[in-house]
Amino acid sequence: MTAHHHPSEELLTAFATGLLDHGEHIVVAAHVAQCSECQAFVHAIEELAGETLEEIAPAAMRSKELSDGALSNADVKDIATVPLVKSARSPASLNDLPAVLSNYELGPWKWLAPGVSLRPIILSGPSRSRAFILRSKPGTRMLEHTHSGVELTHVISGEFAHEGGRFAAGDFDYGDETLHHQPVVGGGQPCVCLVAMTGELEPNGLIGRLMKPFIRL
């Protein structure tokens, strides 16, 4: 599988250095697990972070005032070295989800709109974003919308398209308040995505505004 859409270098750097929140980390990890290009970038950042920590650790330890309130060198390496999912296979169904989800409990399916359902991921710690699996039937046309926060999407199976291009299995999509789009599910199979979202979906147009109270992602 060759991905055509990837997280930005800034987002991958935040992932590699442990700066993403819980929900966002899961979505980026799912993409990195299947993308050799992004794996190579993440490993390079991890090695650079490790070398930097080794250089500064002796000087930091000489200062009791600093060392009393700081993480140990080993602790920082643990944070910087984020786990990568080893499986490179393409999940094709809801029984074949990204391995990063194997340690998480999934909530029950919730109906969102005709042809669209959501399954929340129960996060084990605090997170400013919420994570969920989104499943849409072929031909589904979402409302045109933007976001009051950030939306990270990893395509597990199927495909969708919007003004930013076509996104198929393995691809990564990033949305924020600057993006106005209307995703349409293509192909002959449902589109299943792993999503982390902060803020709210903001529908455009009169119909969208009327439906907003009923949309809870």
VMD Tcl script that draws the C-alpha trace (Angstrom):
set ca {
  {0.00 0.00 0.00}
  {1.32 3.43 -0.97}
  {-0.11 6.44 0.84}
  {-0.48 9.66 -1.14}
  {-1.45 11.94 1.74}
  {0.67 12.20 4.90}
  {0.85 14.15 8.17}
  {2.96 17.31 7.96}
  {6.56 17.20 9.18}
  {5.49 19.39 12.12}
  {2.81 16.88 13.10}
  {5.18 13.92 12.74}
  {7.78 15.71 14.86}
  {5.19 16.33 17.58}
  {4.26 12.64 17.39}
  {7.87 11.47 17.62}
  {8.62 13.70 20.61}
  {5.46 12.81 22.53}
  {3.75 16.19 22.17}
  {0.46 15.01 20.66}
  {-2.47 14.35 22.92}
  {-3.88 10.86 23.37}
  {-6.47 10.84 20.60}
  {-4.24 12.52 18.02}
  {-1.38 10.13 18.84}
  {-3.57 7.11 18.03}
  {-4.55 8.42 14.59}
  {-1.01 9.41 13.58}
  {0.32 6.07 14.89}
  {-2.14 4.18 12.67}
  {-0.85 6.03 9.60}
  {2.84 5.71 10.51}
  {2.41 1.95 10.99}
  {1.55 1.57 7.30}
  {3.80 4.25 5.80}
  {7.52 3.52 5.43}
  {8.19 7.13 4.43}
  {6.69 8.49 7.66}
  {8.31 5.73 9.73}
  {11.74 6.80 8.43}
  {11.06 10.44 9.35}
  {9.83 9.53 12.84}
  {12.86 7.29 13.49}
  {15.19 10.11 12.38}
  {13.56 12.52 14.83}
  {13.76 9.93 17.61}
  {17.47 9.37 16.99}
  {18.13 13.12 16.90}
  {16.19 13.62 20.15}
  {18.11 10.77 21.79}
  {21.50 12.17 20.76}
  {20.54 15.62 22.01}
  {19.46 14.24 25.37}
  {22.70 12.31 25.77}
  {24.67 15.51 25.19}
  {22.75 17.68 27.63}
  {22.12 15.12 30.39}
  {25.54 15.36 32.17}
  {25.32 19.15 32.38}
  {21.77 18.98 33.64}
  {22.64 16.43 36.32}
  {25.38 18.70 37.70}
  {22.72 21.17 38.76}
  {20.68 19.85 41.72}
  {18.15 22.63 41.25}
  {17.45 21.44 37.72}
  {17.69 17.71 38.32}
  {15.23 17.77 41.26}
  {12.38 18.93 39.04}
  {13.34 17.35 35.74}
  {12.75 14.00 34.14}
  {15.68 11.61 34.05}
  {17.39 11.03 30.73}
  {15.87 7.56 30.53}
  {12.39 8.92 31.24}
  {12.67 11.48 28.46}
  {13.84 8.83 26.02}
  {10.79 6.74 26.88}
  {8.57 9.68 26.00}
  {10.47 10.54 22.82}
  {10.49 6.95 21.58}
  {6.87 6.44 20.62}
  {5.73 2.88 19.84}
  {5.15 2.04 16.18}
  {2.63 -0.53 15.06}
  {4.56 -3.26 13.28}
  {1.80 -4.57 11.02}
  {1.93 -3.22 7.48}
  {-1.14 -5.01 6.18}
  {-4.19 -3.11 4.99}
  {-7.22 -3.41 7.29}
  {-10.13 -4.33 5.06}
  {-13.02 -4.68 7.52}
  {-14.15 -3.78 11.01}
  {-12.64 -7.06 12.17}
  {-9.24 -5.94 10.93}
  {-8.62 -2.60 12.62}
  {-5.20 -0.94 13.11}
  {-3.14 -2.77 15.73}
  {-2.80 0.45 17.75}
  {-6.45 -0.01 18.76}
  {-5.90 -3.48 20.24}
  {-5.43 -2.07 23.75}
  {-8.49 0.18 23.68}
  {-12.11 -0.51 24.47}
  {-14.60 0.49 21.78}
  {-17.99 1.92 22.65}
  {-21.25 0.93 20.92}
  {-22.10 2.08 17.41}
  {-24.08 5.32 17.19}
  {-26.24 6.41 14.26}
  {-25.27 9.88 13.01}
  {-27.07 10.28 9.70}
  {-28.38 8.07 6.90}
  {-25.50 5.79 5.94}
  {-23.15 7.18 8.63}
  {-22.35 5.68 12.03}
  {-19.73 6.28 14.72}
  {-18.02 4.08 17.30}
  {-16.18 5.92 20.09}
  {-12.76 4.82 21.32}
  {-12.51 4.80 25.11}
  {-9.24 6.57 25.89}
  {-7.34 5.46 28.97}
  {-6.14 8.93 29.93}
  {-6.93 12.65 29.54}
  {-7.13 13.99 26.00}
  {-8.32 17.29 24.57}
  {-9.44 15.42 21.45}
  {-11.97 12.63 21.17}
  {-11.23 9.59 19.02}
  {-13.68 7.40 17.12}
  {-14.20 5.10 14.16}
  {-16.43 6.59 11.45}
  {-18.17 4.31 8.96}
  {-19.95 5.66 5.86}
  {-21.76 3.78 3.09}
  {-20.68 4.15 -0.55}
  {-22.22 7.21 -2.17}
  {-22.66 9.08 1.10}
  {-22.33 12.83 0.66}
  {-21.47 14.66 3.87}
  {-22.68 18.17 4.63}
  {-20.32 20.90 3.50}
  {-18.54 22.00 6.66}
  {-15.49 23.38 8.42}
  {-14.22 22.83 11.99}
  {-13.92 24.94 15.11}
  {-10.89 22.83 16.05}
  {-8.67 20.23 14.40}
  {-9.63 16.93 12.75}
  {-7.09 14.18 12.03}
  {-8.26 11.29 9.85}
  {-6.60 7.99 8.90}
  {-8.43 5.97 6.23}
  {-8.67 2.33 7.30}
  {-10.57 1.05 4.27}
  {-12.62 2.39 1.40}
  {-12.18 5.91 0.07}
  {-13.58 9.42 0.08}
  {-12.89 12.61 -1.84}
  {-13.30 16.32 -1.26}
  {-11.81 19.58 -2.44}
  {-8.40 18.51 -1.11}
  {-8.19 15.34 -3.21}
  {-8.98 11.63 -3.06}
  {-8.17 9.73 0.13}
  {-7.92 5.93 0.09}
  {-6.78 3.25 2.56}
  {-3.61 4.34 4.35}
  {-4.03 8.04 3.57}
  {-4.06 10.81 6.19}
  {-6.25 13.92 6.12}
  {-5.93 17.09 8.21}
  {-8.71 19.61 8.67}
  {-9.06 22.82 10.68}
  {-11.02 26.07 10.64}
  {-9.34 27.14 7.38}
  {-10.69 24.15 5.43}
  {-14.20 24.10 3.95}
  {-15.00 20.73 2.39}
  {-17.75 18.26 1.54}
  {-16.46 14.67 1.66}
  {-18.12 12.17 -0.66}
  {-17.65 8.42 -0.17}
  {-16.69 6.65 -3.39}
  {-15.92 3.11 -4.48}
  {-18.02 0.03 -3.95}
  {-17.39 -0.52 -0.25}
  {-18.00 1.42 2.98}
  {-15.38 3.95 4.00}
  {-14.02 3.28 7.49}
  {-11.84 5.96 9.10}
  {-10.05 6.50 12.40}
  {-10.62 10.08 13.53}
  {-9.43 12.39 16.33}
  {-11.25 15.70 16.68}
  {-11.08 18.78 18.85}
  {-13.80 21.40 18.74}
  {-16.96 20.90 16.73}
  {-17.99 20.28 13.14}
  {-19.42 23.51 11.72}
  {-21.87 22.87 8.83}
  {-22.19 25.53 6.13}
  {-25.43 26.74 4.59}
  {-28.98 26.96 5.92}
  {-29.63 23.20 5.93}
  {-26.35 22.56 7.69}
  {-27.09 25.12 10.38}
  {-30.54 23.64 10.95}
  {-29.03 20.15 11.34}
  {-26.12 21.18 13.58}
  {-27.99 20.54 16.89}
  {-28.45 16.90 15.79}
  {-24.82 16.31 14.80}
  {-22.62 15.09 17.65}
  {-19.21 13.83 16.53}
}
mol new
graphics top color blue
foreach p $ca { graphics top sphere $p radius 0.5 }
foreach p [lrange $ca 0 end-1] q [lrange $ca 1 end] { graphics top cylinder $p $q radius 0.2 }
display resetview
